[in-house]
């Protein structure tokens, strides 16, 4: 925790964190993830599709400007979500 404000520290703003955040949002919307102590949510395919489309747009816009690891991360994330 950040002693000055009492808040939990935020992770660094990285491309990897952004991609994993978008992937997690899509997984939640697909009903693949649940929070502890709660029942599995109903899938919201509209929201899931929107999250996947946003990730695909970022992939298109950043093509040629990513490291090999970053490119693999976004491509693998999109492949997993589209299945």
C-alpha positions as CSV (number, residue, x, y, z in Angstrom):
1,X,0.0,0.0,0.0
2,X,1.1,3.5,-0.7
3,X,1.7,4.8,2.8
4,X,1.1,8.5,1.9
5,X,-2.4,8.0,0.5
6,X,-3.3,4.6,1.9
7,X,-4.1,3.3,-1.6
8,X,-2.8,0.2,-3.3
9,X,-0.1,1.0,-5.8
10,X,-1.1,0.8,-9.4
11,X,0.9,-1.4,-11.8
12,X,3.0,0.4,-14.4
13,X,1.2,1.5,-17.6
14,X,2.7,-1.0,-20.1
15,X,1.5,-2.4,-23.4
16,X,1.4,-5.9,-21.8
17,X,-0.8,-4.7,-18.9
18,X,-3.2,-3.0,-21.4
19,X,-3.6,-6.1,-23.5
20,X,-4.1,-8.3,-20.5
21,X,-6.6,-5.9,-19.1
22,X,-8.6,-5.9,-22.3
23,X,-8.4,-9.7,-22.5
24,X,-9.7,-10.0,-18.9
25,X,-12.6,-7.7,-19.6
26,X,-13.6,-9.8,-22.6
27,X,-13.2,-13.0,-20.5
28,X,-15.5,-11.6,-17.8
29,X,-18.0,-10.6,-20.4
30,X,-17.9,-14.0,-22.0
31,X,-18.7,-15.5,-18.5
32,X,-15.3,-17.3,-18.3
33,X,-14.2,-15.6,-15.1
34,X,-16.0,-15.0,-11.9
35,X,-15.2,-13.2,-8.7
36,X,-14.7,-15.2,-5.5
37,X,-18.0,-15.9,-3.6
38,X,-20.1,-15.0,-6.6
39,X,-21.9,-17.2,-9.1
40,X,-20.7,-17.4,-12.7
41,X,-22.1,-14.3,-14.5
42,X,-24.3,-14.6,-17.6
43,X,-22.3,-13.9,-20.8
44,X,-22.8,-10.5,-22.3
45,X,-21.7,-11.2,-25.9
46,X,-22.2,-7.6,-27.0
47,X,-19.7,-6.3,-24.5
48,X,-17.3,-9.2,-25.2
49,X,-17.4,-8.6,-28.9
50,X,-16.7,-4.9,-28.3
51,X,-13.7,-5.7,-26.1
52,X,-12.3,-8.1,-28.7
53,X,-12.9,-5.6,-31.5
54,X,-11.0,-2.9,-29.5
55,X,-8.1,-5.3,-29.0
56,X,-8.1,-6.1,-32.7
57,X,-8.1,-2.4,-33.6
58,X,-5.1,-1.8,-31.3
59,X,-3.4,-4.8,-33.0
60,X,-4.0,-3.3,-36.4
61,X,-2.9,0.2,-35.4
62,X,0.3,-1.0,-33.8
63,X,1.4,-3.5,-36.4
64,X,5.1,-3.1,-37.2
65,X,5.7,-1.1,-34.0
66,X,5.7,-3.9,-31.5
67,X,8.4,-6.1,-30.1
68,X,8.1,-9.8,-31.0
69,X,6.9,-10.6,-27.4
70,X,4.2,-7.8,-27.6
71,X,3.0,-9.0,-31.0
72,X,2.8,-12.6,-29.8
73,X,0.9,-11.5,-26.7
74,X,-1.8,-9.6,-28.6
75,X,-2.1,-12.2,-31.3
76,X,-2.4,-15.0,-28.8
77,X,-4.9,-13.1,-26.7
78,X,-7.1,-12.4,-29.8
79,X,-6.9,-16.1,-30.9
80,X,-7.9,-17.4,-27.5
81,X,-10.8,-14.9,-27.2
82,X,-12.1,-15.7,-30.7
83,X,-12.3,-19.4,-29.9
